Amino acid sequence: MTHVRNVNFIVGVAAIVAALSAVTPAASAADLLKLASAQRGAWEAAAPELGQSAGIFTKHGITLDLVYTRDGEVEPSVTSGSTDVGVGAGTIGVLRAYAKGAPVRVIGANTTGTANYWYVQANSPIKTVKDINGKTIAYWTSNPASRYDVFDLIKQYSLKARPTVIGGAAATFTQVMAGRVDVGWAEAPFGVEAIEQGKIRVVARAIDIPAIRRDTVRVVITKRGHAAETQGCSCALHAGLSRDHRLDVFRPGCDQTIRRVRGRIGRVRSAPAR
């Protein structure tokens, strides 16, 4: 298979396999692990499903029982004991829950940087980032990456834009296409089809902003007292060893999806899309 280069896989299957292997260190046969994952189909939460389909977790003696939640609901699912491990939990939300006494523990990094991008209608007069001055730009309060990214974008380019609270990516798309907001946001692979069809144009990418690129925005978590908590050193070691693992472990269909996304919105150093 052709390698997909320059995609850092520390946030992908290899790191997650390491964390989940730590949960079931003595497995001789496939152990069932209930895993909560946010936003099915989102770039940052695709690794568990793709890894299971490719047989990667099976090689490590793990069978995943995937439970998909809404964004922001991974941490409650884990701390309540409904699931064993959570993937794609927002770092800020987890820290807030921990500060309030929630029995949550971080066992690995999930995503450093984000796959978010900002776009406009194809016929919009906005051609560059500087053209966003004086315009409305959408963000979503329920998504920490969307909420903080927009302010990092404004600061990076010294913009005088007007941040506007809208719902998720789908609601934002509707508002942009209706002309109610000038600049929308989305997380790949959402919107890729619209880009290919020429309905929207990308004007900025979160990965191009240093303040965003260096931050770990999503983590892998478990409940305090779970077996994973005592395996932190092993998890960290394996995550480090897997730092440069590449996407060639995936099937051609997944590889093709990655190339399509990267070709349209540029290089995204994040977990693989489904």
Helices and strands as residue ranges (DSSP letters): H 13-23, E 31-38, G 43-45, H 47-53, H 56-59, E 62-69, H 74-79, E 85-90, H 91-99, E 104-112, E 116-121, G 129-132, E 136-139, H 144-156, E 162-165, H 169-177, E 184-187, H 192-196, E 200-205, G 206-208, H 210-213, E 216-223, G 227-231, H 232-241, G 247-249, H 252-265
